[in-house]
Amino acid sequence: MSDSLHGKKVLITRENKGAQYFSKQVLKYEGIPIEVPLLTISCNDSVKNIEVLKRIDRFDWIFITSANGVECFFKLLNQNDIDFKEIKAKFAVVGQKTGERLREFGMTADFIPTKFDADTLASEFLASKEKPKHVLLVRGNLSRDVLPIEFTKTEIVYEMMEVYKTDINHDSKDLLIQALESQPDFITFTSPSSVDAFDRLTISKPNAIYVCIGSTTEKRAYELGYQNLISPPEEFTINGMIDCMIDMINKKENE
C-alpha cells in the first residue's frame, strides 16, 4: 500500500502558524499544500485574566484545551512578570500537540486523554483522578462548554480564562477564491471555527473531499451541509488527517 499523497492538492485553512507545520507534512508525503489562513488568533490580556494569573498559586490543576491556549497563557505570564517555573499546579491538556507545546515552556502534561477532544478529557480525567480542589480552565473564546458543564455537574470549583480570541480572516477571501479555482483535491478543517470561516467566505460548496481533524469538526461541517466528509477514526491530529487522506487515495486506486 502506498504511503504518499501522489501530488494531490491540499487546501490548508488554519491560521498562519499552524499552517506551516501542516504544509511541511503534506510536502513530506508528496502532496501540494495550498495555504489560505481563514482564521486569526490574538492573545487576550484583559484585566480579568491578569487578576486570575496573580492568584495562580491557588490552583491545583490547570486545564488547557489547545496549543494556542498554551502559547497565550505563557505569553501573559511573561508579560506580567509571573515566573511560570513556580507554578505548583498539575497540567491536563487536550492532546499530544498541546502537550508538546507545553514542554517547549519547560512544563510537563500530567494528564492527556486517549482521544484528543474535550469530551474524552473530561470523562477520563474525572474517572481516573481525585477530585481537584480548584481548577483553572485555559481556553479560547470559541471553545465548547464541555468542561465547564462537567465541572459544574461534578461540583468542581473552577475559574476560567479566555486567553485568546479567534476571528475570521476576511483579508483571505480573495486568496481563497483563487485557491479554489485551482480545484484542490482535499479541503482541510482543523476546528469548527475553520468550517464556519470557510462557509462565510465562500459562495458555494466546492466539489472536493473535506478532511476534518475530528468528530466535533466533522459534525459542524455536516450541520452546514457539507458532504464527502472524512476524519481520522482515532488520532485527532494533523498526522491523523494525512493518514486519512492517504487511505482515501489508496482505496480509490484499488477500486
C-alpha positions as CSV (number, residue, x, y, z in Angstrom):
1,M,0.0,0.0,0.0
2,S,1.4,3.4,-1.0
3,D,2.3,5.9,1.7
4,S,2.0,9.0,-0.5
5,L,-0.4,11.8,-1.3
6,H,0.6,11.4,-5.0
7,G,0.8,15.1,-5.8
8,K,-2.8,15.8,-4.6
9,K,-3.6,19.4,-3.8
10,V,-4.4,20.0,-0.1
11,L,-6.1,23.3,0.9
12,I,-5.0,24.3,4.5
13,T,-7.3,26.7,6.2
14,R,-5.9,27.0,9.6
15,E,-4.1,30.1,11.0
16,N,-0.7,31.1,9.7
17,K,1.5,29.5,12.4
18,G,-0.4,26.2,12.5
19,A,-0.5,26.0,8.7
20,Q,3.3,25.9,8.4
21,Y,3.6,22.5,10.2
22,F,0.6,21.1,8.1
23,S,2.3,22.2,4.9
24,K,5.6,20.5,5.9
25,Q,3.7,17.3,6.5
26,V,1.9,17.5,3.1
27,L,5.2,18.1,1.3
28,K,6.8,15.2,3.3
29,Y,4.1,12.8,1.8
30,E,4.5,14.2,-1.7
31,G,1.4,16.4,-1.7
32,I,0.9,20.0,-2.8
33,P,-0.1,22.3,0.1
34,I,-2.1,25.4,-0.6
35,E,-2.2,27.7,2.5
36,V,-5.1,30.1,3.0
37,P,-5.3,31.2,6.6
38,L,-9.0,31.7,7.3
39,L,-8.6,32.5,11.0
40,T,-6.6,34.9,13.1
41,I,-5.5,34.3,16.7
42,S,-4.9,37.1,19.2
43,C,-4.0,36.8,22.8
44,N,-6.3,38.4,25.3
45,D,-4.6,40.4,28.0
46,S,-7.8,41.5,29.8
47,V,-7.7,42.9,33.3
48,K,-9.7,39.8,34.4
49,N,-7.1,37.4,33.1
50,I,-4.3,39.3,34.7
51,E,-6.1,39.2,38.1
52,V,-6.5,35.4,37.7
53,L,-2.8,35.0,36.9
54,K,-1.8,36.9,40.1
55,R,-3.6,34.1,42.0
56,I,-2.0,31.3,40.1
57,D,-0.7,29.6,43.2
58,R,-4.2,28.7,44.4
59,F,-4.9,26.2,41.6
60,D,-4.0,22.5,41.9
61,W,-4.9,21.7,38.2
62,I,-4.7,23.8,35.1
63,F,-6.6,22.5,32.1
64,I,-5.6,23.8,28.6
65,T,-7.6,22.9,25.6
66,S,-5.3,23.9,22.7
67,A,-1.7,24.7,21.7
68,N,-2.9,28.3,21.1
69,G,-4.1,28.3,24.7
70,V,-0.6,27.2,25.9
71,E,1.1,29.9,23.9
72,C,-1.1,32.8,25.0
73,F,-1.2,31.6,28.6
74,F,2.6,31.7,29.0
75,K,2.8,34.9,27.0
76,L,0.5,36.5,29.5
77,L,2.6,35.2,32.4
78,N,5.8,36.6,30.8
79,Q,4.1,40.0,30.1
80,N,3.1,40.3,33.8
81,D,6.4,39.1,35.2
82,I,5.0,36.0,36.7
83,D,7.6,33.2,36.9
84,F,5.8,30.1,35.5
85,K,8.5,27.9,36.9
86,E,7.0,28.5,40.3
87,I,3.6,27.1,39.2
88,K,2.8,24.1,41.5
89,A,-0.4,23.1,39.7
90,K,-0.5,20.0,37.5
91,F,-1.5,20.3,33.9
92,A,-4.2,18.5,32.0
93,V,-4.2,19.1,28.2
94,V,-6.5,18.0,25.4
95,G,-3.9,16.2,23.2
96,Q,-0.4,15.4,22.2
97,K,0.4,18.6,20.3
98,T,-0.9,20.7,23.2
99,G,1.4,18.7,25.5
100,E,4.4,19.2,23.1
101,R,3.8,23.0,23.1
102,L,3.7,22.9,26.9
103,R,7.1,21.1,27.0
104,E,8.5,24.0,25.0
105,F,7.9,26.2,28.1
106,G,9.6,23.6,30.3
107,M,6.4,22.2,31.7
108,T,5.0,18.6,31.5
109,A,1.4,17.5,31.0
110,D,0.3,15.3,33.9
111,F,-2.8,14.1,32.1
112,I,-3.5,13.6,28.4
113,P,-6.7,11.7,27.3
114,T,-6.5,8.7,24.9
115,K,-8.7,10.5,22.4
116,F,-7.9,14.2,21.8
117,D,-11.1,16.0,22.4
118,A,-12.7,17.8,25.4
119,D,-15.3,15.1,25.9
120,T,-12.7,12.4,26.4
121,L,-10.5,14.8,28.5
122,A,-13.5,15.4,30.9
123,S,-14.7,11.8,31.2
124,E,-11.3,10.1,31.5
125,F,-9.9,12.7,34.0
126,L,-12.9,12.5,36.2
127,A,-12.9,8.7,36.1
128,S,-9.2,8.3,37.0
129,K,-8.2,11.3,39.2
130,E,-9.1,12.5,42.6
131,K,-11.5,15.5,42.6
132,P,-9.4,18.6,42.2
133,K,-9.8,21.4,44.8
134,H,-9.5,24.3,42.5
135,V,-9.2,24.2,38.7
136,L,-8.1,26.9,36.2
137,L,-9.5,26.3,32.7
138,V,-7.5,28.0,30.0
139,R,-9.2,28.3,26.6
140,G,-10.3,30.4,23.7
141,N,-13.4,32.5,23.1
142,L,-15.0,29.9,20.8
143,S,-14.2,26.8,22.9
144,R,-17.1,24.4,23.6
145,D,-18.6,24.3,27.1
146,V,-18.0,20.6,27.7
147,L,-15.5,21.1,30.5
148,P,-17.4,23.9,32.3
149,I,-20.6,21.8,32.2
150,E,-18.8,18.7,33.6
151,F,-17.0,20.7,36.3
152,T,-20.3,22.2,37.4
153,K,-22.1,18.9,37.3
154,T,-19.4,17.3,39.5
155,E,-19.2,20.3,41.7
156,I,-15.6,21.1,40.9
157,V,-14.6,24.6,41.8
158,Y,-13.1,26.3,38.8
159,E,-12.2,29.6,37.2
160,M,-12.0,30.2,33.5
161,M,-9.5,32.3,31.4
162,E,-10.2,33.0,27.7
163,V,-6.6,33.7,26.8
164,Y,-7.1,34.1,23.1
165,K,-9.6,35.2,20.5
166,T,-10.3,33.5,17.2
167,D,-11.6,35.7,14.3
168,I,-12.4,35.2,10.7
169,N,-9.6,36.4,8.4
170,H,-11.6,38.4,5.9
171,D,-8.4,39.5,4.2
172,S,-8.0,35.9,2.9
173,K,-11.2,35.9,0.9
174,D,-9.6,36.7,-2.5
175,L,-6.8,34.3,-1.8
176,L,-9.4,31.6,-1.0
177,I,-11.3,32.2,-4.2
178,Q,-8.0,31.9,-6.2
179,A,-7.1,28.7,-4.3
180,L,-10.5,27.1,-5.1
181,E,-10.1,27.9,-8.8
182,S,-7.1,25.5,-8.7
183,Q,-9.6,22.8,-7.7
184,P,-7.9,21.3,-4.6
185,D,-8.5,17.6,-4.1
186,F,-8.8,17.9,-0.3
187,I,-10.0,20.8,1.8
188,T,-9.0,20.6,5.5
189,F,-10.7,21.8,8.6
190,T,-8.9,21.7,11.9
191,S,-11.7,23.2,14.1
192,P,-15.4,24.0,13.9
193,S,-14.4,27.7,13.6
194,S,-12.4,26.9,10.4
195,V,-15.5,25.3,9.0
196,D,-17.6,28.4,9.9
197,A,-14.9,30.7,8.4
198,F,-14.8,28.7,5.1
199,D,-18.6,28.8,4.9
200,R,-18.8,32.5,5.4
201,L,-16.1,33.3,2.8
202,T,-17.3,31.0,0.0
203,I,-20.5,31.3,-2.1
204,S,-20.9,27.6,-2.9
205,K,-19.5,24.3,-1.7
206,P,-16.7,23.1,-3.9
207,N,-16.6,19.5,-5.1
208,A,-13.8,18.1,-3.0
209,I,-13.2,15.8,-0.1
210,Y,-13.4,17.6,3.2
211,V,-11.0,16.3,5.8
212,C,-11.9,17.2,9.4
213,I,-9.5,16.8,12.3
214,G,-12.1,15.1,14.5
215,S,-15.7,14.2,15.2
216,T,-16.6,17.7,16.6
217,T,-15.3,19.5,13.5
218,E,-16.9,16.9,11.2
219,K,-20.3,17.4,13.0
220,R,-20.1,21.1,12.4
221,A,-19.3,20.6,8.7
222,Y,-22.3,18.2,8.4
223,E,-24.6,20.7,10.1
224,L,-23.6,23.3,7.4
225,G,-24.5,20.9,4.6
226,Y,-21.0,19.7,3.6
227,Q,-20.7,16.2,2.1
228,N,-17.8,13.9,1.3
229,L,-16.5,14.2,4.8
230,I,-13.7,12.1,6.3
231,S,-11.9,12.3,9.6
232,P,-9.4,10.2,11.5
233,P,-11.0,7.4,13.4
234,E,-8.8,7.8,16.5
235,E,-5.8,10.2,16.3
236,F,-7.3,13.7,16.1
237,T,-4.1,15.3,14.8
238,I,-2.6,16.7,11.6
239,N,-0.8,13.4,11.1
240,G,-4.1,11.6,11.5
241,M,-5.6,13.8,8.8
242,I,-2.6,13.0,6.5
243,D,-3.2,9.2,7.1
244,C,-6.9,9.7,6.4
245,M,-6.1,11.3,3.0
246,I,-3.6,8.6,2.1
247,D,-6.1,5.9,3.0
248,M,-8.7,7.6,0.7
249,I,-6.3,7.8,-2.2
250,N,-5.3,4.1,-1.8
251,K,-8.9,3.0,-1.7
252,K,-9.7,4.8,-4.9
253,E,-6.7,3.4,-6.7
254,N,-7.8,-0.2,-5.6
255,E,-11.3,0.2,-6.8
